Amino acid sequence: MSAQRGNRKRGRPGVFRLLMAGLTVAAVAKELRKEPDERTWNGQVAGFVPYDFRMPTLERVKERMWDPEGDHLISPHVFGVGWTVNLGRVVALAKRRGDAH
């Protein structure tokens, strides 16, 4: 890796980080524009990017990150903006594939 490339990574945020920061600001602004009693702190921003700023619960963690029987490989983050991998589903699929061989 060149020194110039390494400095770029340390010196300024990447496009992805800027995009995620912008989406986070947009999601918070969306909620703050609502009347206080109408704020849910979860939904979508930019038409398709999920956000959830509610206090995480064990049930939501299990539902989104460890649901071997679920149909989804990705789901909304437990907290924040974007998606996370359903590791339970990944493990279940890998076990099935391993059993098939």
Buried (B, 14 or more C-beta within 10 A) or exposed (E): EEEEEEEEEEEEEEEEEEBBEEBBEBBBEBBEEEEEEEBEBBBEBEEEBBBBBEEBEEEBEEBBBBBEEBEEEEBBBBBBBBBBEBBBBEEBEEEEEEEEE
